[in-house]
Amino acid sequence: MNRKPPLRTAHIKIFYDQRHNSYNDLLFATIVSCAFYGCHRIGELIVPNQKSLFDWRKIIKRSSLKLESRHAGYRLPYHKADPFYQGTDMLFTEQDTANPVSLLKKYCTARDKLHGARPALFICEDGSLPNRS
């Protein structure tokens, strides 16, 4: 059997230490940090490339985001381990490497300035939802 090695905090640190010069770089860093510390599948935070598989009910809403001084969280409306479609509240605490709390705060400041009241939490600079490609 041949498998990829697991993602570790050292890998996240290497990625995080790269400059985040653009809005989309900040979006990507935030998604990676939230996926890592929230034990998400990346597919839970982005939309599929095939439009026929898109389901608005699976999109994390900006209105579900709660930002506090040392915590941040949002509601994951549905995932494959949620057989009763109740959703799951995700809570992030501060971390030493690629802190998801500070990244969410920084990203949301840029996101709200650019996209205002659009309902999705994760939005690319051009207004589209991030997808696999």
LINVEN-V787608 format. One record per run of one state. SS is the DSSP state (alpha for helix, beta for strand, coil for the rest). FROM is the first residue (numbers start at 1). LEN is the number of residues. If there is no record, write none. Layout:
SS FROM LEN
SS FROM LEN
This chain:
coil 1 8
alpha 9 9
coil 18 5
alpha 23 15
coil 38 4
alpha 42 3
coil 45 2
beta 47 1
coil 48 3
alpha 51 3
coil 54 2
alpha 56 3
coil 59 2
beta 61 1
alpha 62 3
coil 65 1
beta 66 2
coil 68 3
beta 71 6
coil 77 11
beta 88 6
coil 94 6
alpha 100 16
coil 116 4
beta 120 1
coil 121 10
beta 131 1
coil 132 2
